[in-house]
């Protein structure tokens, strides 16, 4: 339970996941039919038996209110903490008492819970395995597995370059899938995702070889950065950890990071759906600080993410930024007042300033795809040969629109709202071009874009 004695929300449960793959896998298990004997105790303990691939179910028990923070125990062979079974059980529990009713725990769960309680009693003999020590050892073991995965991936990249890129024309798809699976086993989901991107680049378009080489170079840089974390400046080391797949716990971040209070304008909200997990992205900008922020919220098993902040609202609140060389992702903290509309557009810049902002962010994070920017006084221009562009009304510069978004109705909506006149546009500027997300006419308007499949 949370400090208010309430069941944790879906967002709070998903924030416990070690990586996105675990969030998706846990979401698939958050259905009553997969569980038997599920129950909960008001102190924050949850248990249940989940059907597995073998003959015996996996016994899962979670202690949310125990000493040292949440603890998890499962009879499955997973090396992740929490595993997908613990996440699925907690997601099912967060939905209400119908699926996970209150009651006494069975013997196997009660014994584990009582053992944890006895260790926390005053005067109990000191245990060589405290929760803090156990968490530290788990982190060390994961770091070792991730380092082994990075070294294996370096050998795979070396083999590719020795054989030549022509060998990667699509005939070795299975080997890349196997490499990605091995990175998942090494608990390095960020490396696995980049390996899958390499597989998608092969044979796609006339310039696929140059793009594949560039992606290989970025992946090599990430591998080397992870293997040399101790030699990197702390902000860059934090960025490398995140890119490799190590995420910070939201509750711990709120408790330790310095809060940034401001009146945050909600610039846009967008959902992507990979079939198992809905990821909601919410972009904010501070009125006083001018800082951009990105909030992430998740919804599993077809449920919408809990956090929803419609574009155009302003909220007086604290944000805690995830550590990074160029902080952007944040967690919403204390809110000091009710949200209220803020129709006026914040100050923006021209195309040159947008490119400079992306370039500065890219300098600090070489693996960055795009950076949020505000464009002031631009005109959307459809061009059959060059594609869509956003042209400076007072200059001779223009930004191409990301080709993946040129056929969407939001571009025509933006053109209609502009009517050939300059408008202020918010979106993301990256190496593929600009992705418009919202505009002002004169109030903030979220550009139409249906829920997309995750990329």
Secondary structure, DSSP 8 states (H G I E B T S, - for coil): --TTS----HHHHHTT-SSHHHHHHHHHT-SGGGEEEEEEETTTEEEEEE--SSSS-EEEEEESSSTTS-EEEESS---SSS-HHHHHHHHHHHT-TTTSEE----HHHHHHHHHHHHHHSTT----SS-HHHHHHHHHHHHHHHHHHHHHHHHHHHHHHHHH-GGGGSSTTHHHHHHHHHHHHHTT-HHHHHHHHHHHHHTTSSTTHHHHHHHHHHHHHHHHHHHHTGGGS-HHHHHHHHHHHT----HHHHHHHS--EEEEEEEEEEEEEE-SSEEEEEEEEEETTT--EEEEEEEEETT---S----TTEEEEEEEEE---TT--BEEEEEE-S--EE--S----B-HHHHHHHHHHHHHH-TT--EEEEEEEEEEEE--TTT--EEEETTSS-EEEB-GGGTTSHHHHHHHHHHTTS-EEEEEEEETTEEEEEEEESSSEEE-----EE--
